[in-house]
């Protein structure tokens, strides 16, 4: 299923050739469209020559229809397609700066390379300016870095902004593009050819264009009709790989490994707790975030995980493993990387890092599937050393009476170790392997 995994080819001649061919094809398409001529490019801002708008929007709508139709038919996993993260305010300012430069220089960075490759002096001059601008930006970005990284919205798309299905947005995009093409033809006739309004036809005469537009609208409508795949559909695509990972317990990580990873300041460890509010209030890991199991299917929530840095590791946990395993499947099906389940859940965690007996004691017998196996005297939340064993400490625990005739006892717990006062670090098999997103981007910039 597309997109195809090219990471195994990284560092090889074949890997370089793939992107070389794509780059040459893109450059050839720009040159054939006339984008190596700064006069043609700048003329669009004066409504005399609208080739840029027509070519670029044709590419946009055709790509949108093919991408989301392929996704609807199960030929493409859109969650694996790179979408530039949105930084709204700096994006707007950067777009305005680039637009002004486009008007003044007649090129964008991509088209300037096309012009320079054909030895056009204005293209060469613009490329030199691009390199100077890149250098100046790199030397000064630290002075405005807070603004540069502000208004982060992650992997944000128009359908999510409008709250509409992807297929409906594709139909609206195609209709908008066709309306713009129609307006562009009229603008070229009036401002470019200086024809009188009465001599400008309002209905296109080209049957080929009308047929192409009809096909595009029909394919967009089919995309909306079929709809995008569900989370269950997406899991079906990867179940052949995912089910063995669950069965072989490759994704179940020992609590001790989680503790060690939380000590690593180069990593961001996120713990998602899918239990109910009552159990979460009784006890949860320090820094854990409680979510409803349905949140694992919420596109808005998943978008925050997809936009996380490569050094982020996400752990899912429940009382046992059933609910957390299902949440892992839902999130993994939607493309979340560096995702694991805490082995044994809260029950297993408390086995590894037991609380003081006056806080909680383990129940006898089977508590039931994915139920809390510990009886808490009080709801402690994360206000107990068991919730944050990544912070080594030696402090006396509260004195409590274990039985009617048993004397009170005070214990000292060192949570850098598996038990009370045990200085031996817990042994475990390392499971976490940090994956980095493979990004292959393109475009005018």
VEXMAR-957835 format. One record per residue (C-alpha): residue number from 1; y, z, x. Coordinates in steps of 0.02 Angstrom, whole numbers, plus 50000, padded with zeros to 5 digits. Each point is the difference from the previous one (the first is absolute). Layout:
N
@num->NUM	yy->Y	zz->Z	xx->X
...
% end
This chain:
445
@num->1	yy->50000	zz->50000	xx->50000
@num->2	yy->50174	zz->49958	xx->50061
@num->3	yy->50104	zz->50051	xx->50093
@num->4	yy->49885	zz->49970	xx->50145
@num->5	yy->49982	zz->50134	xx->50133
@num->6	yy->50070	zz->49931	xx->50163
@num->7	yy->50005	zz->50166	xx->50094
@num->8	yy->49831	zz->49969	xx->50085
@num->9	yy->50076	zz->49844	xx->50078
@num->10	yy->50149	zz->50094	xx->50073
@num->11	yy->50026	zz->49965	xx->50183
@num->12	yy->49902	zz->49838	xx->49996
@num->13	yy->50057	zz->49820	xx->50015
@num->14	yy->49943	zz->49966	xx->49821
@num->15	yy->50113	zz->50139	xx->49935
@num->16	yy->50151	zz->49924	xx->50087
@num->17	yy->49956	zz->49825	xx->49941
@num->18	yy->49996	zz->50056	xx->49817
@num->19	yy->50180	zz->50058	xx->50006
@num->20	yy->50053	zz->49855	xx->50109
@num->21	yy->49936	zz->49876	xx->49870
@num->22	yy->50084	zz->50098	xx->49859
@num->23	yy->50164	zz->50005	xx->50096
@num->24	yy->49995	zz->49815	xx->50041
@num->25	yy->49962	zz->49959	xx->49819
@num->26	yy->50143	zz->50107	xx->49937
@num->27	yy->50120	zz->49924	xx->50125
@num->28	yy->49944	zz->49823	xx->49956
@num->29	yy->50026	zz->50036	xx->49815
@num->30	yy->50177	zz->50062	xx->50035
@num->31	yy->50041	zz->49848	xx->50107
@num->32	yy->49932	zz->49878	xx->49870
@num->33	yy->50105	zz->50088	xx->49867
@num->34	yy->50156	zz->49972	xx->50105
@num->35	yy->50023	zz->50182	xx->50047
@num->36	yy->50040	zz->49956	xx->50179
@num->37	yy->50171	zz->49936	xx->49943
@num->38	yy->50129	zz->50139	xx->49986
@num->39	yy->50110	zz->49892	xx->49889
@num->40	yy->49862	zz->49984	xx->49869
@num->41	yy->49967	zz->50186	xx->50007
@num->42	yy->50181	zz->50053	xx->49986
@num->43	yy->50034	zz->49876	xx->49859
@num->44	yy->49898	zz->50105	xx->49880
@num->45	yy->50135	zz->50132	xx->50000
@num->46	yy->50122	zz->49869	xx->49937
@num->47	yy->49876	zz->49937	xx->49868
@num->48	yy->50001	zz->49825	xx->50076
@num->49	yy->49824	zz->49998	xx->50073
@num->50	yy->49869	zz->50115	xx->49921
@num->51	yy->49849	zz->49949	xx->50103
@num->52	yy->49981	zz->50174	xx->50074
@num->53	yy->49992	zz->50082	xx->49829
@num->54	yy->49878	zz->49871	xx->49932
@num->55	yy->49883	zz->50002	xx->50150
@num->56	yy->49998	zz->50189	xx->50022
@num->57	yy->49980	zz->50041	xx->49816
@num->58	yy->49864	zz->49868	xx->49984
@num->59	yy->49907	zz->50089	xx->50139
@num->60	yy->50031	zz->50170	xx->49919
@num->61	yy->49939	zz->49954	xx->49826
@num->62	yy->49850	zz->49898	xx->50060
@num->63	yy->49948	zz->50143	xx->50116
@num->64	yy->50024	zz->50128	xx->49861
@num->65	yy->49894	zz->49902	xx->49877
@num->66	yy->49860	zz->49967	xx->50126
@num->67	yy->49999	zz->50179	xx->50067
@num->68	yy->49993	zz->50089	xx->49832
@num->69	yy->49888	zz->49872	xx->49917
@num->70	yy->49879	zz->50021	xx->50147
@num->71	yy->50014	zz->50188	xx->49977
@num->72	yy->49964	zz->49983	xx->49814
@num->73	yy->49844	zz->49897	xx->50037
@num->74	yy->49937	zz->50122	xx->50132
@num->75	yy->50028	zz->49882	xx->50147
@num->76	yy->50136	zz->50104	xx->50083
@num->77	yy->50026	zz->50187	xx->50021
@num->78	yy->50189	zz->50017	xx->49982
@num->79	yy->49997	zz->50180	xx->50061
@num->80	yy->49959	zz->49930	xx->50173
@num->81	yy->50148	zz->49879	xx->49999
@num->82	yy->50143	zz->50069	xx->50104
@num->83	yy->50158	zz->50034	xx->49899
@num->84	yy->50152	zz->50050	xx->50101
@num->85	yy->50050	zz->50179	xx->49957
@num->86	yy->50165	zz->50014	xx->49909
@num->87	yy->50149	zz->50089	xx->50076
@num->88	yy->50123	zz->49962	xx->49861
@num->89	yy->50173	zz->50040	xx->50070
@num->90	yy->49974	zz->49934	xx->50178
@num->91	yy->49911	zz->49849	xx->49925
@num->92	yy->50152	zz->49957	xx->49895
@num->93	yy->50120	zz->50021	xx->50146
@num->94	yy->49887	zz->49902	xx->50116
@num->95	yy->49984	zz->49861	xx->49872
@num->96	yy->50189	zz->49987	xx->49985
@num->97	yy->50020	zz->49993	xx->50189
@num->98	yy->49867	zz->49866	xx->50015
@num->99	yy->50078	zz->49902	xx->49856
@num->100	yy->50170	zz->50000	xx->50083
@num->101	yy->49921	zz->49944	xx->50163
@num->102	yy->49907	zz->49863	xx->49905
@num->103	yy->50162	zz->49934	xx->49927
@num->104	yy->50094	zz->50006	xx->50166
@num->105	yy->49862	zz->49935	xx->50112
@num->106	yy->49907	zz->49889	xx->49877
@num->107	yy->49829	zz->50071	xx->50047
@num->108	yy->49886	zz->50145	xx->49969
@num->109	yy->49892	zz->50057	xx->50148
@num->110	yy->49851	zz->49892	xx->49950
@num->111	yy->50097	zz->49840	xx->49970
@num->112	yy->50099	zz->50024	xx->50160
@num->113	yy->49837	zz->49992	xx->50098
@num->114	yy->49958	zz->49837	xx->49910
@num->115	yy->50169	zz->49928	xx->50050
@num->116	yy->49985	zz->50064	xx->50178
@num->117	yy->49828	zz->49921	xx->50018
@num->118	yy->50079	zz->49830	xx->49967
@num->119	yy->50137	zz->50041	xx->50128
@num->120	yy->50143	zz->50015	xx->49875
@num->121	yy->50138	zz->50092	xx->50092
@num->122	yy->50055	zz->50102	xx->49850
@num->123	yy->49820	zz->50057	xx->49977
@num->124	yy->49986	zz->50049	xx->50184
@num->125	yy->50164	zz->50094	xx->49990
@num->126	yy->49942	zz->50092	xx->49843
@num->127	yy->49835	zz->50051	xx->50081
@num->128	yy->50095	zz->50071	xx->50148
@num->129	yy->50105	zz->50097	xx->49875
@num->130	yy->49842	zz->50064	xx->49916
@num->131	yy->49933	zz->50069	xx->50164
@num->132	yy->50168	zz->50080	xx->50037
@num->133	yy->50003	zz->50077	xx->49826
@num->134	yy->49823	zz->50067	xx->50020
@num->135	yy->50048	zz->50079	xx->50166
@num->136	yy->50160	zz->50076	xx->49928
@num->137	yy->49904	zz->50069	xx->49852
@num->138	yy->49867	zz->50078	xx->50110
@num->139	yy->50132	zz->50084	xx->50107
@num->140	yy->50100	zz->50071	xx->49854
@num->141	yy->49872	zz->50037	xx->49863
@num->142	yy->49984	zz->50182	xx->50054
@num->143	yy->50181	zz->50029	xx->49951
@num->144	yy->49967	zz->49955	xx->49818
@num->145	yy->49813	zz->50032	xx->49988
@num->146	yy->50015	zz->50121	xx->49851
@num->147	yy->50080	zz->49862	xx->49897
@num->148	yy->49878	zz->49869	xx->50067
@num->149	yy->49854	zz->50104	xx->49936
@num->150	yy->50082	zz->50056	xx->49838
@num->151	yy->49952	zz->49960	xx->49819
@num->152	yy->49819	zz->49969	xx->50047
@num->153	yy->49901	zz->49939	xx->49850
@num->154	yy->49837	zz->49950	xx->50083
@num->155	yy->49899	zz->49851	xx->49943
@num->156	yy->50111	zz->49962	xx->49851
@num->157	yy->49984	zz->49841	xx->49898
@num->158	yy->50095	zz->49921	xx->49856
@num->159	yy->49862	zz->50033	xx->49870
@num->160	yy->50006	zz->50185	xx->50045
@num->161	yy->50189	zz->49999	xx->49986
@num->162	yy->49996	zz->49917	xx->49829
@num->163	yy->49845	zz->50092	xx->49941
@num->164	yy->49918	zz->49835	xx->49950
@num->165	yy->49828	zz->49927	xx->50041
@num->166	yy->49995	zz->49887	xx->50152
@num->167	yy->49948	zz->49850	xx->49896
@num->168	yy->50149	zz->50018	xx->49883
@num->169	yy->50119	zz->50011	xx->50148
@num->170	yy->49922	zz->49843	xx->50075
@num->171	yy->50033	zz->49906	xx->49837
@num->172	yy->50180	zz->50062	xx->49998
@num->173	yy->50021	zz->49953	xx->50184
@num->174	yy->49939	zz->49822	xx->49969
@num->175	yy->50114	zz->49978	xx->49849
@num->176	yy->50148	zz->50069	xx->50099
@num->177	yy->49964	zz->49881	xx->50145
@num->178	yy->49989	zz->49850	xx->49884
@num->179	yy->50167	zz->50049	xx->49922
@num->180	yy->50076	zz->50013	xx->50174
@num->181	yy->49930	zz->49829	xx->50049
@num->182	yy->50078	zz->49926	xx->49845
@num->183	yy->50167	zz->50082	xx->50039
@num->184	yy->49989	zz->49945	xx->50182
@num->185	yy->49979	zz->49817	xx->49949
@num->186	yy->50155	zz->50011	xx->49891
@num->187	yy->50099	zz->50089	xx->50137
@num->188	yy->49953	zz->49867	xx->50128
@num->189	yy->50053	zz->49860	xx->49882
@num->190	yy->50168	zz->50082	xx->49962
@num->191	yy->50051	zz->50081	xx->50164
@num->192	yy->49903	zz->49889	xx->50120
@num->193	yy->50006	zz->49826	xx->49921
@num->194	yy->50162	zz->50036	xx->49905
@num->195	yy->49932	zz->49927	xx->49838
@num->196	yy->50087	zz->50031	xx->49836
@num->197	yy->49919	zz->50126	xx->49882
@num->198	yy->49965	zz->49863	xx->49872
@num->199	yy->49902	zz->49900	xx->50129
@num->200	yy->49886	zz->50143	xx->50050
@num->201	yy->49832	zz->49999	xx->49908
@num->202	yy->49951	zz->50170	xx->49931
@num->203	yy->49816	zz->49953	xx->49984
@num->204	yy->49903	zz->49955	xx->50159
@num->205	yy->49929	zz->49824	xx->49996
@num->206	yy->49865	zz->50024	xx->50133
@num->207	yy->49829	zz->50006	xx->49916
@num->208	yy->49920	zz->50062	xx->50161
@num->209	yy->50117	zz->50150	xx->50007
@num->210	yy->49975	zz->50037	xx->49816
@num->211	yy->49811	zz->49993	xx->50021
@num->212	yy->50006	zz->50112	xx->50154
@num->213	yy->50108	zz->50125	xx->49906
@num->214	yy->49878	zz->49998	xx->49855
@num->215	yy->49852	zz->50034	xx->50114
@num->216	yy->50093	zz->50143	xx->50083
@num->217	yy->50044	zz->50080	xx->49833
@num->218	yy->49820	zz->49980	xx->49940
@num->219	yy->49929	zz->50083	xx->50155
@num->220	yy->50126	zz->50142	xx->49986
@num->221	yy->49952	zz->50024	xx->49817
@num->222	yy->49816	zz->50005	xx->50051
@num->223	yy->50042	zz->50135	xx->50127
@num->224	yy->50083	zz->50104	xx->49865
@num->225	yy->49856	zz->49969	xx->49878
@num->226	yy->49861	zz->50049	xx->50120
@num->227	yy->50096	zz->50149	xx->50069
@num->228	yy->49980	zz->50091	xx->50165
@num->229	yy->49836	zz->50084	xx->50047
@num->230	yy->49974	zz->50182	xx->49954
@num->231	yy->49960	zz->50138	xx->50123
@num->232	yy->49817	zz->49988	xx->49948
@num->233	yy->50004	zz->49813	xx->50036
@num->234	yy->50073	zz->50032	xx->50171
@num->235	yy->49867	zz->50129	xx->50040
@num->236	yy->49868	zz->49874	xx->49949
@num->237	yy->50067	zz->49884	xx->50135
@num->238	yy->49976	zz->50129	xx->50139
@num->239	yy->49855	zz->50102	xx->49929
@num->240	yy->49877	zz->49916	xx->50118
@num->241	yy->50094	zz->50082	xx->50144
@num->242	yy->50064	zz->50155	xx->49912
@num->243	yy->49840	zz->50064	xx->49920
@num->244	yy->49905	zz->50009	xx->50166
@num->245	yy->50148	zz->50093	xx->50077
@num->246	yy->49984	zz->50131	xx->49862
@num->247	yy->49810	zz->50005	xx->50008
@num->248	yy->50000	zz->50020	xx->50189
@num->249	yy->50141	zz->50129	xx->49987
@num->250	yy->50110	zz->49902	xx->50119
@num->251	yy->50156	zz->50048	xx->49902
@num->252	yy->49962	zz->50186	xx->49980
@num->253	yy->50094	zz->50098	xx->50131
@num->254	yy->49959	zz->50177	xx->50053
@num->255	yy->50138	zz->50128	xx->49962
@num->256	yy->50008	zz->50044	xx->50185
@num->257	yy->50047	zz->49821	xx->50043
@num->258	yy->50137	zz->50006	xx->49869
@num->259	yy->50067	zz->50159	xx->50081
@num->260	yy->50000	zz->49919	xx->50173
@num->261	yy->50089	zz->49845	xx->49934
@num->262	yy->50135	zz->50107	xx->49919
@num->263	yy->50034	zz->50075	xx->50171
@num->264	yy->50034	zz->49826	xx->50071
@num->265	yy->50189	zz->49976	xx->49987
@num->266	yy->49982	zz->49811	xx->50022
@num->267	yy->49910	zz->49987	xx->49832
@num->268	yy->50052	zz->50027	xx->49820
@num->269	yy->49862	zz->50082	xx->49901
@num->270	yy->50015	zz->49986	xx->49811
@num->271	yy->49881	zz->50098	xx->49887
@num->272	yy->49984	zz->49945	xx->49819
@num->273	yy->49922	zz->50131	xx->49887
@num->274	yy->49928	zz->49924	xx->49840
@num->275	yy->49953	zz->50166	xx->49917
@num->276	yy->50077	zz->50075	xx->49845
@num->277	yy->50156	zz->50106	xx->50009
@num->278	yy->49908	zz->50165	xx->49972
@num->279	yy->49881	zz->49977	xx->50147
@num->280	yy->50142	zz->49933	xx->50107
@num->281	yy->50103	zz->50157	xx->49967
@num->282	yy->49853	zz->50112	xx->50043
@num->283	yy->49986	zz->49922	xx->50172
@num->284	yy->50052	zz->49842	xx->50089
@num->285	yy->50029	zz->49941	xx->50177
@num->286	yy->50171	zz->50023	xx->50074
@num->287	yy->50100	zz->49841	xx->49973
@num->288	yy->49876	zz->49926	xx->49876
@num->289	yy->50068	zz->49897	xx->49856
@num->290	yy->49917	zz->50017	xx->49831
@num->291	yy->49977	zz->49837	xx->49906
@num->292	yy->49915	zz->49954	xx->49839
@num->293	yy->49844	zz->49892	xx->50028
@num->294	yy->50087	zz->49864	xx->49899
@num->295	yy->50140	zz->49996	xx->50130
@num->296	yy->49877	zz->49915	xx->50116
@num->297	yy->50013	zz->49850	xx->49883
@num->298	yy->50188	zz->50008	xx->49978
@num->299	yy->50082	zz->49854	xx->50093
@num->300	yy->50160	zz->50098	xx->50030
@num->301	yy->49905	zz->50142	xx->50085
@num->302	yy->49886	zz->49884	xx->50098
@num->303	yy->50154	zz->49906	xx->50061
@num->304	yy->50059	zz->50158	xx->50091
@num->305	yy->49834	zz->50009	xx->50092
@num->306	yy->50000	zz->49815	xx->50043
@num->307	yy->50174	zz->50019	xx->50075
@num->308	yy->49949	zz->50146	xx->50112
@num->309	yy->50010	zz->49985	xx->50188
@num->310	yy->49847	zz->49949	xx->50101
@num->311	yy->49985	zz->50178	xx->50067
@num->312	yy->49973	zz->50071	xx->49825
@num->313	yy->49826	zz->50062	xx->49954
@num->314	yy->49966	zz->50037	xx->49816
@num->315	yy->49866	zz->50124	xx->49947
@num->316	yy->49940	zz->50021	xx->49822
@num->317	yy->49918	zz->50161	xx->49941
@num->318	yy->49936	zz->50086	xx->49844
@num->319	yy->49895	zz->50156	xx->49972
@num->320	yy->49845	zz->49904	xx->50052
@num->321	yy->49989	zz->49815	xx->50041
@num->322	yy->49977	zz->49906	xx->49835
@num->323	yy->50182	zz->49986	xx->49943
@num->324	yy->50066	zz->49973	xx->50176
@num->325	yy->49873	zz->49862	xx->50033
@num->326	yy->50053	zz->49908	xx->49843
@num->327	yy->50183	zz->50017	xx->50050
@num->328	yy->49955	zz->49934	xx->50173
@num->329	yy->49919	zz->49847	xx->49920
@num->330	yy->50151	zz->49968	xx->49889
@num->331	yy->50123	zz->50013	xx->50145
@num->332	yy->49892	zz->49904	xx->50122
@num->333	yy->49980	zz->49858	xx->49874
@num->334	yy->50189	zz->49984	xx->49995
@num->335	yy->50013	zz->49979	xx->50188
@num->336	yy->50043	zz->50176	xx->50061
@num->337	yy->49948	zz->50017	xx->50183
@num->338	yy->49957	zz->50154	xx->50104
@num->339	yy->49928	zz->50081	xx->49845
@num->340	yy->49865	zz->50136	xx->50003
@num->341	yy->49920	zz->50137	xx->49895
@num->342	yy->49993	zz->50180	xx->50059
@num->343	yy->49815	zz->50040	xx->50007
@num->344	yy->49945	zz->50134	xx->49878
@num->345	yy->50171	zz->50009	xx->49919
@num->346	yy->50083	zz->50169	xx->49976
@num->347	yy->49830	zz->50083	xx->49990
@num->348	yy->49951	zz->49930	xx->50169
@num->349	yy->50171	zz->50042	xx->50072
@num->350	yy->49983	zz->50184	xx->49950
@num->351	yy->49825	zz->50003	xx->50073
@num->352	yy->50075	zz->49943	xx->50166
@num->353	yy->50155	zz->50110	xx->49987
@num->354	yy->49954	zz->50144	xx->49884
@num->355	yy->50139	zz->50105	xx->49921
@num->356	yy->50012	zz->50187	xx->50004
@num->357	yy->49872	zz->50080	xx->49882
@num->358	yy->50141	zz->50084	xx->49904
@num->359	yy->50073	zz->49827	xx->49964
@num->360	yy->49844	zz->49905	xx->49950
@num->361	yy->49812	zz->50010	xx->50007
@num->362	yy->49870	zz->49866	xx->49982
@num->363	yy->49909	zz->49995	xx->49833
@num->364	yy->49812	zz->50011	xx->49989
@num->365	yy->49909	zz->49856	xx->49920
@num->366	yy->50055	zz->49822	xx->49966
@num->367	yy->50177	zz->49993	xx->49928
@num->368	yy->49974	zz->49824	xx->49934
@num->369	yy->50050	zz->49827	xx->50062
@num->370	yy->50167	zz->49997	xx->50091
@num->371	yy->50041	zz->50177	xx->49943
@num->372	yy->50079	zz->50135	xx->50106
@num->373	yy->49861	zz->50106	xx->50077
@num->374	yy->50115	zz->50144	xx->50048
@num->375	yy->50066	zz->50138	xx->49887
@num->376	yy->50180	zz->50041	xx->50045
@num->377	yy->50065	zz->50173	xx->49961
@num->378	yy->50178	zz->49932	xx->49998
@num->379	yy->50074	zz->49826	xx->50006
@num->380	yy->50061	zz->49984	xx->50180
@num->381	yy->50045	zz->49815	xx->50008
@num->382	yy->50023	zz->49967	xx->50185
@num->383	yy->50055	zz->50178	xx->50042
@num->384	yy->49844	zz->50043	xx->50098
@num->385	yy->49942	zz->49956	xx->50177
@num->386	yy->49857	zz->49897	xx->49927
@num->387	yy->50130	zz->49876	xx->49936
@num->388	yy->50071	zz->49963	xx->50171
@num->389	yy->49872	zz->50033	xx->50136
@num->390	yy->50092	zz->49874	xx->50110
@num->391	yy->50120	zz->50143	xx->50037
@num->392	yy->49903	zz->50119	xx->50114
@num->393	yy->50036	zz->50182	xx->49963
@num->394	yy->49929	zz->50172	xx->50026
@num->395	yy->50063	zz->50118	xx->49869
@num->396	yy->49914	zz->50132	xx->49895
@num->397	yy->49948	zz->49948	xx->49827
@num->398	yy->50031	zz->50116	xx->49851
@num->399	yy->49886	zz->50151	xx->49988
@num->400	yy->49887	zz->49991	xx->49851
@num->401	yy->49845	zz->50087	xx->49930
@num->402	yy->49849	zz->49887	xx->49988
@num->403	yy->49895	zz->50117	xx->49897
@num->404	yy->50017	zz->50166	xx->49911
@num->405	yy->49915	zz->50101	xx->50139
@num->406	yy->50050	zz->49887	xx->50145
@num->407	yy->50146	zz->50055	xx->50111
@num->408	yy->50156	zz->49895	xx->50008
@num->409	yy->50007	zz->49877	xx->50143
@num->410	yy->50136	zz->49905	xx->50087
@num->411	yy->49956	zz->49837	xx->50087
@num->412	yy->50086	zz->49893	xx->50128
@num->413	yy->49983	zz->49812	xx->49973
@num->414	yy->50032	zz->49870	xx->50132
@num->415	yy->50008	zz->49835	xx->49906
@num->416	yy->49988	zz->49896	xx->50154
@num->417	yy->49815	zz->50037	xx->49982
@num->418	yy->49874	zz->49979	xx->49859
@num->419	yy->49979	zz->50182	xx->49960
@num->420	yy->50076	zz->50171	xx->50018
@num->421	yy->50037	zz->50035	xx->50181
@num->422	yy->49886	zz->49861	xx->50063
@num->423	yy->50086	zz->49915	xx->50146
@num->424	yy->49881	zz->49852	xx->50003
@num->425	yy->50076	zz->49841	xx->49931
@num->426	yy->49896	zz->49924	xx->49859
@num->427	yy->49895	zz->49851	xx->50048
@num->428	yy->50010	zz->49841	xx->49899
@num->429	yy->49972	zz->49812	xx->50012
@num->430	yy->50164	zz->49906	xx->50009
@num->431	yy->50018	zz->49877	xx->49857
@num->432	yy->50183	zz->49950	xx->49996
@num->433	yy->50042	zz->49832	xx->50078
@num->434	yy->50182	zz->49954	xx->49986
@num->435	yy->50027	zz->49824	xx->49934
@num->436	yy->50162	zz->49906	xx->50021
@num->437	yy->50067	zz->49872	xx->49879
@num->438	yy->49985	zz->49823	xx->50065
@num->439	yy->50166	zz->49918	xx->49961
@num->440	yy->50025	zz->49812	xx->50000
@num->441	yy->50173	zz->49961	xx->49937
@num->442	yy->50105	zz->49845	xx->49983
@num->443	yy->50150	zz->49926	xx->49914
@num->444	yy->50173	zz->49935	xx->50038
@num->445	yy->50050	zz->50154	xx->50100
% end
